[in-house]
C-alpha cells in the first residue's frame, strides 16, 4: 500500500538506517537535474530544511543529503559509460 512506505531499514549490524521518502528523493533529483549536481553548503542546508518538512523525514541530517548527491553522481557517470 502507498501509505505503508517504511522509512527505516535494519542493516546487517542490526542498526536502523533512516531512508529518504520518495518525495524527498524526487525533490533532490529535481534539484540535481535542473540546478546543480554539486550543491554548495548553503544549497545543501536549504535542501535539508525542505526535506525535513516532508512527512517522515524530520530526522534527516546533512549526511543524508551529501550521500544522496554522491550516489546520484556515481549513477549518472555509470549510465553515461553504457
PDB file with SEQRES, HELIX, SHEET and CRYST1 records, atoms N, CA, C and O in Angstrom:
SEQRES   1 A   82  UNK UNK UNK UNK UNK UNK UNK UNK UNK UNK UNK UNK UNK          
SEQRES   2 A   82  UNK UNK UNK UNK UNK UNK UNK UNK UNK UNK UNK UNK UNK          
SEQRES   3 A   82  UNK UNK UNK UNK UNK UNK UNK UNK UNK UNK UNK UNK UNK          
SEQRES   4 A   82  UNK UNK UNK UNK UNK UNK UNK UNK UNK UNK UNK UNK UNK          
SEQRES   5 A   82  UNK UNK UNK UNK UNK UNK UNK UNK UNK UNK UNK UNK UNK          
SEQRES   6 A   82  UNK UNK UNK UNK UNK UNK UNK UNK UNK UNK UNK UNK UNK          
SEQRES   7 A   82  UNK UNK UNK UNK                                              
HELIX    1 AA1 UNK A    2  UNK A    4  5                                   3    
HELIX    2 AA2 UNK A   22  UNK A   34  1                                  13    
HELIX    3 AA3 UNK A   41  UNK A   53  1                                  13    
HELIX    4 AA4 UNK A   62  UNK A   80  1                                  19    
SHEET    1 AA1 2 UNK A   8  UNK A  10  0                                        
SHEET    2 AA1 2 UNK A  16  UNK A  18 -1                                        
CRYST1    1.000    1.000    1.000  90.00  90.00  90.00 P 1           1          
ATOM      1  N   UNK A   1       0.823  -1.181   0.000  1.00  0.00           N  
ATOM      2  CA  UNK A   1       0.000   0.000   0.000  1.00  0.00           C  
ATOM      3  C   UNK A   1       0.865   1.241   0.000  1.00  0.00           C  
ATOM      4  O   UNK A   1       1.977   1.237   0.529  1.00  0.00           O  
ATOM      5  N   UNK A   2       0.361   2.284  -0.585  1.00  0.00           N  
ATOM      6  CA  UNK A   2       1.135   3.508  -0.747  1.00  0.00           C  
ATOM      7  C   UNK A   2       1.478   4.161   0.588  1.00  0.00           C  
ATOM      8  O   UNK A   2       2.585   4.677   0.740  1.00  0.00           O  
ATOM      9  N   UNK A   3       0.592   4.156   1.534  1.00  0.00           N  
ATOM     10  CA  UNK A   3       0.817   4.801   2.811  1.00  0.00           C  
ATOM     11  C   UNK A   3       1.686   3.992   3.762  1.00  0.00           C  
ATOM     12  O   UNK A   3       2.080   4.496   4.814  1.00  0.00           O  
ATOM     13  N   UNK A   4       1.990   2.748   3.412  1.00  0.00           N  
ATOM     14  CA  UNK A   4       2.760   1.881   4.286  1.00  0.00           C  
ATOM     15  C   UNK A   4       4.252   1.906   3.989  1.00  0.00           C  
ATOM     16  O   UNK A   4       4.961   0.973   4.364  1.00  0.00           O  
ATOM     17  N   UNK A   5       4.745   2.934   3.334  1.00  0.00           N  
ATOM     18  CA  UNK A   5       6.155   3.034   2.999  1.00  0.00           C  
ATOM     19  C   UNK A   5       6.982   3.073   4.274  1.00  0.00           C  
ATOM     20  O   UNK A   5       6.723   3.879   5.167  1.00  0.00           O  
ATOM     21  N   UNK A   6       7.976   2.202   4.353  1.00  0.00           N  
ATOM     22  CA  UNK A   6       8.818   2.162   5.544  1.00  0.00           C  
ATOM     23  C   UNK A   6      10.037   3.050   5.340  1.00  0.00           C  
ATOM     24  O   UNK A   6      10.686   2.986   4.296  1.00  0.00           O  
ATOM     25  N   UNK A   7      10.350   3.879   6.332  1.00  0.00           N  
ATOM     26  CA  UNK A   7      11.464   4.808   6.240  1.00  0.00           C  
ATOM     27  C   UNK A   7      12.710   4.290   6.924  1.00  0.00           C  
ATOM     28  O   UNK A   7      13.773   4.897   6.792  1.00  0.00           O  
ATOM     29  N   UNK A   8      12.618   3.201   7.641  1.00  0.00           N  
ATOM     30  CA  UNK A   8      13.783   2.663   8.331  1.00  0.00           C  
ATOM     31  C   UNK A   8      14.005   1.224   7.870  1.00  0.00           C  
ATOM     32  O   UNK A   8      13.060   0.484   7.596  1.00  0.00           O  
ATOM     33  N   UNK A   9      15.252   0.861   7.795  1.00  0.00           N  
ATOM     34  CA  UNK A   9      15.602  -0.479   7.364  1.00  0.00           C  
ATOM     35  C   UNK A   9      16.697  -0.981   8.291  1.00  0.00           C  
ATOM     36  O   UNK A   9      17.567  -0.208   8.693  1.00  0.00           O  
ATOM     37  N   UNK A  10      16.669  -2.246   8.633  1.00  0.00           N  
ATOM     38  CA  UNK A  10      17.680  -2.793   9.523  1.00  0.00           C  
ATOM     39  C   UNK A  10      18.873  -3.235   8.693  1.00  0.00           C  
ATOM     40  O   UNK A  10      18.721  -3.961   7.710  1.00  0.00           O  
ATOM     41  N   UNK A  11      20.061  -2.796   9.092  1.00  0.00           N  
ATOM     42  CA  UNK A  11      21.286  -3.170   8.391  1.00  0.00           C  
ATOM     43  C   UNK A  11      21.777  -4.512   8.912  1.00  0.00           C  
ATOM     44  O   UNK A  11      21.185  -5.082   9.829  1.00  0.00           O  
ATOM     45  N   UNK A  12      22.856  -5.014   8.328  1.00  0.00           N  
ATOM     46  CA  UNK A  12      23.425  -6.289   8.750  1.00  0.00           C  
ATOM     47  C   UNK A  12      23.880  -6.234  10.207  1.00  0.00           C  
ATOM     48  O   UNK A  12      23.840  -7.247  10.906  1.00  0.00           O  
ATOM     49  N   UNK A  13      24.308  -5.070  10.668  1.00  0.00           N  
ATOM     50  CA  UNK A  13      24.763  -4.927  12.049  1.00  0.00           C  
ATOM     51  C   UNK A  13      23.601  -4.784  13.026  1.00  0.00           C  
ATOM     52  O   UNK A  13      23.816  -4.783  14.238  1.00  0.00           O  
ATOM     53  N   UNK A  14      22.387  -4.665  12.525  1.00  0.00           N  
ATOM     54  CA  UNK A  14      21.217  -4.561  13.381  1.00  0.00           C  
ATOM     55  C   UNK A  14      20.783  -3.138  13.670  1.00  0.00           C  
ATOM     56  O   UNK A  14      19.754  -2.933  14.314  1.00  0.00           O  
ATOM     57  N   UNK A  15      21.537  -2.148  13.213  1.00  0.00           N  
ATOM     58  CA  UNK A  15      21.178  -0.750  13.444  1.00  0.00           C  
ATOM     59  C   UNK A  15      20.151  -0.312  12.407  1.00  0.00           C  
ATOM     60  O   UNK A  15      20.175  -0.761  11.261  1.00  0.00           O  
ATOM     61  N   UNK A  16      19.260   0.562  12.823  1.00  0.00           N  
ATOM     62  CA  UNK A  16      18.264   1.073  11.876  1.00  0.00           C  
ATOM     63  C   UNK A  16      18.870   2.149  11.013  1.00  0.00           C  
ATOM     64  O   UNK A  16      19.579   3.028  11.503  1.00  0.00           O  
ATOM     65  N   UNK A  17      18.590   2.079   9.723  1.00  0.00           N  
ATOM     66  CA  UNK A  17      19.093   3.060   8.775  1.00  0.00           C  
ATOM     67  C   UNK A  17      17.911   3.888   8.308  1.00  0.00           C  
ATOM     68  O   UNK A  17      16.915   3.347   7.829  1.00  0.00           O  
ATOM     69  N   UNK A  18      18.023   5.191   8.447  1.00  0.00           N  
ATOM     70  CA  UNK A  18      16.958   6.091   8.028  1.00  0.00           C  
ATOM     71  C   UNK A  18      17.003   6.229   6.508  1.00  0.00           C  
ATOM     72  O   UNK A  18      18.074   6.426   5.933  1.00  0.00           O  
ATOM     73  N   UNK A  19      15.854   6.126   5.864  1.00  0.00           N  
ATOM     74  CA  UNK A  19      15.763   6.259   4.419  1.00  0.00           C  
ATOM     75  C   UNK A  19      14.969   7.504   4.089  1.00  0.00           C  
ATOM     76  O   UNK A  19      14.077   7.909   4.834  1.00  0.00           O  
ATOM     77  N   UNK A  20      15.307   8.104   2.960  1.00  0.00           N  
ATOM     78  CA  UNK A  20      14.553   9.263   2.494  1.00  0.00           C  
ATOM     79  C   UNK A  20      13.276   8.785   1.822  1.00  0.00           C  
ATOM     80  O   UNK A  20      13.256   7.738   1.175  1.00  0.00           O  
ATOM     81  N   UNK A  21      12.227   9.548   1.978  1.00  0.00           N  
ATOM     82  CA  UNK A  21      10.948   9.199   1.374  1.00  0.00           C  
ATOM     83  C   UNK A  21      11.009   9.431  -0.134  1.00  0.00           C  
ATOM     84  O   UNK A  21      11.905  10.123  -0.616  1.00  0.00           O  
ATOM     85  N   UNK A  22      10.072   8.865  -0.876  1.00  0.00           N  
ATOM     86  CA  UNK A  22      10.033   9.113  -2.321  1.00  0.00           C  
ATOM     87  C   UNK A  22       9.905  10.600  -2.651  1.00  0.00           C  
ATOM     88  O   UNK A  22      10.483  11.066  -3.633  1.00  0.00           O  
ATOM     89  N   UNK A  23       9.151  11.352  -1.836  1.00  0.00           N  
ATOM     90  CA  UNK A  23       9.017  12.789  -2.068  1.00  0.00           C  
ATOM     91  C   UNK A  23      10.356  13.504  -1.890  1.00  0.00           C  
ATOM     92  O   UNK A  23      10.691  14.409  -2.655  1.00  0.00           O  
ATOM     93  N   UNK A  24      11.110  13.095  -0.885  1.00  0.00           N  
ATOM     94  CA  UNK A  24      12.422  13.705  -0.647  1.00  0.00           C  
ATOM     95  C   UNK A  24      13.378  13.379  -1.788  1.00  0.00           C  
ATOM     96  O   UNK A  24      14.123  14.246  -2.244  1.00  0.00           O  
ATOM     97  N   UNK A  25      13.358  12.128  -2.249  1.00  0.00           N  
ATOM     98  CA  UNK A  25      14.233  11.748  -3.369  1.00  0.00           C  
ATOM     99  C   UNK A  25      13.858  12.508  -4.633  1.00  0.00           C  
ATOM    100  O   UNK A  25      14.737  12.897  -5.402  1.00  0.00           O  
ATOM    101  N   UNK A  26      12.565  12.727  -4.860  1.00  0.00           N  
ATOM    102  CA  UNK A  26      12.128  13.489  -6.032  1.00  0.00           C  
ATOM    103  C   UNK A  26      12.612  14.933  -5.939  1.00  0.00           C  
ATOM    104  O   UNK A  26      13.074  15.497  -6.931  1.00  0.00           O  
ATOM    105  N   UNK A  27      12.509  15.531  -4.759  1.00  0.00           N  
ATOM    106  CA  UNK A  27      12.975  16.895  -4.541  1.00  0.00           C  
ATOM    107  C   UNK A  27      14.470  17.005  -4.871  1.00  0.00           C  
ATOM    108  O   UNK A  27      14.887  17.928  -5.571  1.00  0.00           O  
ATOM    109  N   UNK A  28      15.269  16.066  -4.367  1.00  0.00           N  
ATOM    110  CA  UNK A  28      16.714  16.097  -4.606  1.00  0.00           C  
ATOM    111  C   UNK A  28      17.042  15.845  -6.076  1.00  0.00           C  
ATOM    112  O   UNK A  28      17.933  16.487  -6.631  1.00  0.00           O  
ATOM    113  N   UNK A  29      16.327  14.913  -6.709  1.00  0.00           N  
ATOM    114  CA  UNK A  29      16.583  14.620  -8.126  1.00  0.00           C  
ATOM    115  C   UNK A  29      16.242  15.823  -8.996  1.00  0.00           C  
ATOM    116  O   UNK A  29      16.990  16.153  -9.916  1.00  0.00           O  
ATOM    117  N   UNK A  30      15.131  16.473  -8.717  1.00  0.00           N  
ATOM    118  CA  UNK A  30      14.758  17.671  -9.478  1.00  0.00           C  
ATOM    119  C   UNK A  30      15.823  18.751  -9.337  1.00  0.00           C  
ATOM    120  O   UNK A  30      16.170  19.417 -10.313  1.00  0.00           O  
ATOM    121  N   UNK A  31      16.338  18.924  -8.128  1.00  0.00           N  
ATOM    122  CA  UNK A  31      17.398  19.911  -7.907  1.00  0.00           C  
ATOM    123  C   UNK A  31      18.639  19.538  -8.712  1.00  0.00           C  
ATOM    124  O   UNK A  31      19.232  20.388  -9.375  1.00  0.00           O  
ATOM    125  N   UNK A  32      19.029  18.269  -8.654  1.00  0.00           N  
ATOM    126  CA  UNK A  32      20.230  17.816  -9.362  1.00  0.00           C  
ATOM    127  C   UNK A  32      20.085  17.982 -10.877  1.00  0.00           C  
ATOM    128  O   UNK A  32      21.049  18.343 -11.551  1.00  0.00           O  
ATOM    129  N   UNK A  33      18.904  17.727 -11.413  1.00  0.00           N  
ATOM    130  CA  UNK A  33      18.697  17.810 -12.858  1.00  0.00           C  
ATOM    131  C   UNK A  33      18.548  19.240 -13.355  1.00  0.00           C  
ATOM    132  O   UNK A  33      18.946  19.548 -14.479  1.00  0.00           O  
ATOM    133  N   UNK A  34      17.978  20.116 -12.533  1.00  0.00           N  
ATOM    134  CA  UNK A  34      17.672  21.467 -13.014  1.00  0.00           C  
ATOM    135  C   UNK A  34      18.566  22.564 -12.465  1.00  0.00           C  
ATOM    136  O   UNK A  34      18.630  23.649 -13.043  1.00  0.00           O  
ATOM    137  N   UNK A  35      19.260  22.308 -11.359  1.00  0.00           N  
ATOM    138  CA  UNK A  35      20.089  23.349 -10.762  1.00  0.00           C  
ATOM    139  C   UNK A  35      21.553  22.927 -10.784  1.00  0.00           C  
ATOM    140  O   UNK A  35      22.358  23.519 -11.503  1.00  0.00           O  
ATOM    141  N   UNK A  36      21.901  21.913 -10.007  1.00  0.00           N  
ATOM    142  CA  UNK A  36      23.296  21.509  -9.922  1.00  0.00           C  
ATOM    143  C   UNK A  36      23.416  20.134  -9.294  1.00  0.00           C  
ATOM    144  O   UNK A  36      22.672  19.793  -8.374  1.00  0.00           O  
ATOM    145  N   UNK A  37      24.365  19.340  -9.799  1.00  0.00           N  
ATOM    146  CA  UNK A  37      24.676  18.061  -9.167  1.00  0.00           C  
ATOM    147  C   UNK A  37      25.707  18.255  -8.067  1.00  0.00           C  
ATOM    148  O   UNK A  37      26.028  17.311  -7.345  1.00  0.00           O  
ATOM    149  N   UNK A  38      26.231  19.471  -7.932  1.00  0.00           N  
ATOM    150  CA  UNK A  38      27.241  19.801  -6.932  1.00  0.00           C  
ATOM    151  C   UNK A  38      26.778  20.990  -6.084  1.00  0.00           C  
ATOM    152  O   UNK A  38      27.313  22.090  -6.223  1.00  0.00           O  
ATOM    153  N   UNK A  39      25.788  20.781  -5.207  1.00  0.00           N  
ATOM    154  CA  UNK A  39      25.283  21.897  -4.405  1.00  0.00           C  
ATOM    155  C   UNK A  39      26.328  22.367  -3.394  1.00  0.00           C  
ATOM    156  O   UNK A  39      27.069  21.562  -2.829  1.00  0.00           O  
ATOM    157  N   UNK A  40      26.375  23.676  -3.179  1.00  0.00           N  
ATOM    158  CA  UNK A  40      27.280  24.208  -2.160  1.00  0.00           C  
ATOM    159  C   UNK A  40      26.628  24.032  -0.784  1.00  0.00           C  
ATOM    160  O   UNK A  40      25.510  23.528  -0.677  1.00  0.00           O  
ATOM    161  N   UNK A  41      27.330  24.447   0.252  1.00  0.00           N  
ATOM    162  CA  UNK A  41      26.840  24.202   1.617  1.00  0.00           C  
ATOM    163  C   UNK A  41      25.513  24.912   1.902  1.00  0.00           C  
ATOM    164  O   UNK A  41      24.670  24.381   2.626  1.00  0.00           O  
ATOM    165  N   UNK A  42      25.327  26.099   1.342  1.00  0.00           N  
ATOM    166  CA  UNK A  42      24.060  26.815   1.560  1.00  0.00           C  
ATOM    167  C   UNK A  42      22.907  26.109   0.852  1.00  0.00           C  
ATOM    168  O   UNK A  42      21.808  26.001   1.396  1.00  0.00           O  
ATOM    169  N   UNK A  43      23.165  25.632  -0.358  1.00  0.00           N  
ATOM    170  CA  UNK A  43      22.128  24.908  -1.095  1.00  0.00           C  
ATOM    171  C   UNK A  43      21.782  23.600  -0.380  1.00  0.00           C  
ATOM    172  O   UNK A  43      20.610  23.242  -0.273  1.00  0.00           O  
ATOM    173  N   UNK A  44      22.808  22.884   0.112  1.00  0.00           N  
ATOM    174  CA  UNK A  44      22.543  21.637   0.840  1.00  0.00           C  
ATOM    175  C   UNK A  44      21.722  21.903   2.098  1.00  0.00           C  
ATOM    176  O   UNK A  44      20.817  21.133   2.420  1.00  0.00           O  
ATOM    177  N   UNK A  45      22.027  22.980   2.809  1.00  0.00           N  
ATOM    178  CA  UNK A  45      21.267  23.313   4.014  1.00  0.00           C  
ATOM    179  C   UNK A  45      19.815  23.647   3.667  1.00  0.00           C  
ATOM    180  O   UNK A  45      18.895  23.246   4.379  1.00  0.00           O  
ATOM    181  N   UNK A  46      19.616  24.380   2.575  1.00  0.00           N  
ATOM    182  CA  UNK A  46      18.262  24.717   2.134  1.00  0.00           C  
ATOM    183  C   UNK A  46      17.503  23.435   1.759  1.00  0.00           C  
ATOM    184  O   UNK A  46      16.336  23.276   2.115  1.00  0.00           O  
ATOM    185  N   UNK A  47      18.167  22.525   1.041  1.00  0.00           N  
ATOM    186  CA  UNK A  47      17.535  21.258   0.680  1.00  0.00           C  
ATOM    187  C   UNK A  47      17.202  20.442   1.924  1.00  0.00           C  
ATOM    188  O   UNK A  47      16.135  19.835   2.007  1.00  0.00           O  
ATOM    189  N   UNK A  48      18.114  20.430   2.886  1.00  0.00           N  
ATOM    190  CA  UNK A  48      17.871  19.702   4.126  1.00  0.00           C  
ATOM    191  C   UNK A  48      16.642  20.259   4.841  1.00  0.00           C  
ATOM    192  O   UNK A  48      15.813  19.497   5.338  1.00  0.00           O  
ATOM    193  N   UNK A  49      16.525  21.572   4.895  1.00  0.00           N  
ATOM    194  CA  UNK A  49      15.351  22.187   5.518  1.00  0.00           C  
ATOM    195  C   UNK A  49      14.069  21.761   4.808  1.00  0.00           C  
ATOM    196  O   UNK A  49      13.064  21.476   5.460  1.00  0.00           O  
ATOM    197  N   UNK A  50      14.099  21.715   3.470  1.00  0.00           N  
ATOM    198  CA  UNK A  50      12.921  21.297   2.707  1.00  0.00           C  
ATOM    199  C   UNK A  50      12.604  19.825   2.950  1.00  0.00           C  
ATOM    200  O   UNK A  50      11.439  19.457   3.104  1.00  0.00           O  
ATOM    201  N   UNK A  51      13.633  18.982   2.984  1.00  0.00           N  
ATOM    202  CA  UNK A  51      13.428  17.549   3.204  1.00  0.00           C  
ATOM    203  C   UNK A  51      12.844  17.306   4.596  1.00  0.00           C  
ATOM    204  O   UNK A  51      11.953  16.472   4.755  1.00  0.00           O  
ATOM    205  N   UNK A  52      13.333  18.019   5.590  1.00  0.00           N  
ATOM    206  CA  UNK A  52      12.831  17.835   6.961  1.00  0.00           C  
ATOM    207  C   UNK A  52      11.367  18.208   7.099  1.00  0.00           C  
ATOM    208  O   UNK A  52      10.688  17.709   7.996  1.00  0.00           O  
ATOM    209  N   UNK A  53      10.869  19.070   6.235  1.00  0.00           N  
ATOM    210  CA  UNK A  53       9.450  19.459   6.286  1.00  0.00           C  
ATOM    211  C   UNK A  53       8.544  18.374   5.710  1.00  0.00           C  
ATOM    212  O   UNK A  53       7.339  18.379   5.960  1.00  0.00           O  
ATOM    213  N   UNK A  54       9.109  17.452   4.948  1.00  0.00           N  
ATOM    214  CA  UNK A  54       8.307  16.394   4.339  1.00  0.00           C  
ATOM    215  C   UNK A  54       7.938  15.345   5.385  1.00  0.00           C  
ATOM    216  O   UNK A  54       8.658  15.138   6.361  1.00  0.00           O  
ATOM    217  N   UNK A  55       6.811  14.695   5.161  1.00  0.00           N  
ATOM    218  CA  UNK A  55       6.308  13.670   6.082  1.00  0.00           C  
ATOM    219  C   UNK A  55       7.317  12.534   6.232  1.00  0.00           C  
ATOM    220  O   UNK A  55       7.741  11.941   5.240  1.00  0.00           O  
ATOM    221  N   UNK A  56       7.698  12.234   7.462  1.00  0.00           N  
ATOM    222  CA  UNK A  56       8.566  11.103   7.743  1.00  0.00           C  
ATOM    223  C   UNK A  56      10.052  11.366   7.593  1.00  0.00           C  
ATOM    224  O   UNK A  56      10.850  10.441   7.746  1.00  0.00           O  
ATOM    225  N   UNK A  57      10.449  12.588   7.300  1.00  0.00           N  
ATOM    226  CA  UNK A  57      11.865  12.890   7.071  1.00  0.00           C  
ATOM    227  C   UNK A  57      12.415  13.895   8.081  1.00  0.00           C  
ATOM    228  O   UNK A  57      13.449  14.513   7.827  1.00  0.00           O  
ATOM    229  N   UNK A  58      11.763  14.065   9.192  1.00  0.00           N  
ATOM    230  CA  UNK A  58      12.189  15.043  10.179  1.00  0.00           C  
ATOM    231  C   UNK A  58      13.533  14.749  10.807  1.00  0.00           C  
ATOM    232  O   UNK A  58      14.170  15.649  11.354  1.00  0.00           O  
ATOM    233  N   UNK A  59      13.978  13.504  10.739  1.00  0.00           N  
ATOM    234  CA  UNK A  59      15.253  13.119  11.340  1.00  0.00           C  
ATOM    235  C   UNK A  59      16.407  13.155  10.343  1.00  0.00           C  
ATOM    236  O   UNK A  59      17.531  12.799  10.698  1.00  0.00           O  
ATOM    237  N   UNK A  60      16.159  13.572   9.119  1.00  0.00           N  
ATOM    238  CA  UNK A  60      17.221  13.630   8.107  1.00  0.00           C  
ATOM    239  C   UNK A  60      18.301  14.605   8.562  1.00  0.00           C  
ATOM    240  O   UNK A  60      18.017  15.592   9.241  1.00  0.00           O  
ATOM    241  N   UNK A  61      19.541  14.317   8.180  1.00  0.00           N  
ATOM    242  CA  UNK A  61      20.626  15.235   8.511  1.00  0.00           C  
ATOM    243  C   UNK A  61      21.472  15.514   7.266  1.00  0.00           C  
ATOM    244  O   UNK A  61      21.209  14.970   6.193  1.00  0.00           O  
ATOM    245  N   UNK A  62      22.468  16.350   7.416  1.00  0.00           N  
ATOM    246  CA  UNK A  62      23.282  16.792   6.278  1.00  0.00           C  
ATOM    247  C   UNK A  62      23.975  15.620   5.591  1.00  0.00           C  
ATOM    248  O   UNK A  62      24.198  15.660   4.381  1.00  0.00           O  
ATOM    249  N   UNK A  63      24.317  14.584   6.342  1.00  0.00           N  
ATOM    250  CA  UNK A  63      24.973  13.418   5.739  1.00  0.00           C  
ATOM    251  C   UNK A  63      24.072  12.725   4.733  1.00  0.00           C  
ATOM    252  O   UNK A  63      24.553  12.205   3.727  1.00  0.00           O  
ATOM    253  N   UNK A  64      22.762  12.712   4.995  1.00  0.00           N  
ATOM    254  CA  UNK A  64      21.826  12.105   4.047  1.00  0.00           C  
ATOM    255  C   UNK A  64      21.875  12.830   2.701  1.00  0.00           C  
ATOM    256  O   UNK A  64      21.890  12.199   1.645  1.00  0.00           O  
ATOM    257  N   UNK A  65      21.898  14.153   2.757  1.00  0.00           N  
ATOM    258  CA  UNK A  65      21.896  14.957   1.530  1.00  0.00           C  
ATOM    259  C   UNK A  65      23.204  14.761   0.771  1.00  0.00           C  
ATOM    260  O   UNK A  65      23.196  14.535  -0.439  1.00  0.00           O  
ATOM    261  N   UNK A  66      24.327  14.848   1.481  1.00  0.00           N  
ATOM    262  CA  UNK A  66      25.631  14.684   0.856  1.00  0.00           C  
ATOM    263  C   UNK A  66      25.760  13.300   0.225  1.00  0.00           C  
ATOM    264  O   UNK A  66      26.208  13.177  -0.916  1.00  0.00           O  
ATOM    265  N   UNK A  67      25.376  12.272   0.950  1.00  0.00           N  
ATOM    266  CA  UNK A  67      25.478  10.904   0.441  1.00  0.00           C  
ATOM    267  C   UNK A  67      24.564  10.702  -0.765  1.00  0.00           C  
ATOM    268  O   UNK A  67      24.945  10.034  -1.726  1.00  0.00           O  
ATOM    269  N   UNK A  68      23.357  11.276  -0.720  1.00  0.00           N  
ATOM    270  CA  UNK A  68      22.443  11.117  -1.848  1.00  0.00           C  
ATOM    271  C   UNK A  68      23.063  11.697  -3.115  1.00  0.00           C  
ATOM    272  O   UNK A  68      23.014  11.059  -4.167  1.00  0.00           O  
ATOM    273  N   UNK A  69      23.646  12.891  -3.038  1.00  0.00           N  
ATOM    274  CA  UNK A  69      24.254  13.503  -4.216  1.00  0.00           C  
ATOM    275  C   UNK A  69      25.466  12.701  -4.697  1.00  0.00           C  
ATOM    276  O   UNK A  69      25.682  12.592  -5.904  1.00  0.00           O  
ATOM    277  N   UNK A  70      26.254  12.142  -3.786  1.00  0.00           N  
ATOM    278  CA  UNK A  70      27.391  11.313  -4.202  1.00  0.00           C  
ATOM    279  C   UNK A  70      26.910  10.086  -4.965  1.00  0.00           C  
ATOM    280  O   UNK A  70      27.459   9.749  -6.014  1.00  0.00           O  
ATOM    281  N   UNK A  71      25.885   9.416  -4.442  1.00  0.00           N  
ATOM    282  CA  UNK A  71      25.354   8.236  -5.133  1.00  0.00           C  
ATOM    283  C   UNK A  71      24.722   8.619  -6.464  1.00  0.00           C  
ATOM    284  O   UNK A  71      24.869   7.891  -7.446  1.00  0.00           O  
ATOM    285  N   UNK A  72      24.025   9.744  -6.514  1.00  0.00           N  
ATOM    286  CA  UNK A  72      23.389  10.188  -7.750  1.00  0.00           C  
ATOM    287  C   UNK A  72      24.437  10.457  -8.829  1.00  0.00           C  
ATOM    288  O   UNK A  72      24.278  10.023  -9.969  1.00  0.00           O  
ATOM    289  N   UNK A  73      25.517  11.178  -8.472  1.00  0.00           N  
ATOM    290  CA  UNK A  73      26.569  11.461  -9.448  1.00  0.00           C  
ATOM    291  C   UNK A  73      27.223  10.170  -9.940  1.00  0.00           C  
ATOM    292  O   UNK A  73      27.526  10.045 -11.127  1.00  0.00           O  
ATOM    293  N   UNK A  74      27.441   9.218  -9.047  1.00  0.00           N  
ATOM    294  CA  UNK A  74      28.028   7.935  -9.443  1.00  0.00           C  
ATOM    295  C   UNK A  74      27.109   7.195 -10.410  1.00  0.00           C  
ATOM    296  O   UNK A  74      27.576   6.595 -11.378  1.00  0.00           O  
ATOM    297  N   UNK A  75      25.816   7.236 -10.152  1.00  0.00           N  
ATOM    298  CA  UNK A  75      24.842   6.585 -11.036  1.00  0.00           C  
ATOM    299  C   UNK A  75      24.838   7.245 -12.409  1.00  0.00           C  
ATOM    300  O   UNK A  75      24.793   6.557 -13.429  1.00  0.00           O  
ATOM    301  N   UNK A  76      24.885   8.580 -12.441  1.00  0.00           N  
ATOM    302  CA  UNK A  76      24.900   9.290 -13.719  1.00  0.00           C  
ATOM    303  C   UNK A  76      26.154   8.930 -14.505  1.00  0.00           C  
ATOM    304  O   UNK A  76      26.083   8.671 -15.706  1.00  0.00           O  
ATOM    305  N   UNK A  77      27.310   8.914 -13.827  1.00  0.00           N  
ATOM    306  CA  UNK A  77      28.570   8.540 -14.517  1.00  0.00           C  
ATOM    307  C   UNK A  77      28.497   7.123 -15.044  1.00  0.00           C  
ATOM    308  O   UNK A  77      28.919   6.856 -16.169  1.00  0.00           O  
ATOM    309  N   UNK A  78      27.970   6.215 -14.248  1.00  0.00           N  
ATOM    310  CA  UNK A  78      27.858   4.816 -14.654  1.00  0.00           C  
ATOM    311  C   UNK A  78      26.963   4.673 -15.878  1.00  0.00           C  
ATOM    312  O   UNK A  78      27.288   3.926 -16.801  1.00  0.00           O  
ATOM    313  N   UNK A  79      25.843   5.382 -15.891  1.00  0.00           N  
ATOM    314  CA  UNK A  79      24.905   5.302 -17.006  1.00  0.00           C  
ATOM    315  C   UNK A  79      25.445   5.972 -18.268  1.00  0.00           C  
ATOM    316  O   UNK A  79      25.048   5.600 -19.372  1.00  0.00           O  
ATOM    317  N   UNK A  80      26.345   6.952 -18.130  1.00  0.00           N  
ATOM    318  CA  UNK A  80      26.930   7.593 -19.302  1.00  0.00           C  
ATOM    319  C   UNK A  80      27.934   6.687 -19.996  1.00  0.00           C  
ATOM    320  O   UNK A  80      28.163   6.826 -21.197  1.00  0.00           O  
ATOM    321  N   UNK A  81      28.530   5.769 -19.264  1.00  0.00           N  
ATOM    322  CA  UNK A  81      29.527   4.867 -19.834  1.00  0.00           C  
ATOM    323  C   UNK A  81      28.894   3.743 -20.633  1.00  0.00           C  
ATOM    324  O   UNK A  81      29.590   3.059 -21.383  1.00  0.00           O  
ATOM    325  N   UNK A  82      27.617   3.539 -20.495  1.00  0.00           N  
ATOM    326  CA  UNK A  82      26.936   2.440 -21.218  1.00  0.00           C  
ATOM    327  C   UNK A  82      26.753   2.761 -22.670  1.00  0.00           C  
ATOM    328  O   UNK A  82      26.202   1.952 -23.417  1.00  0.00           O  
TER     329      UNK A  82                                                      
END                                                                             
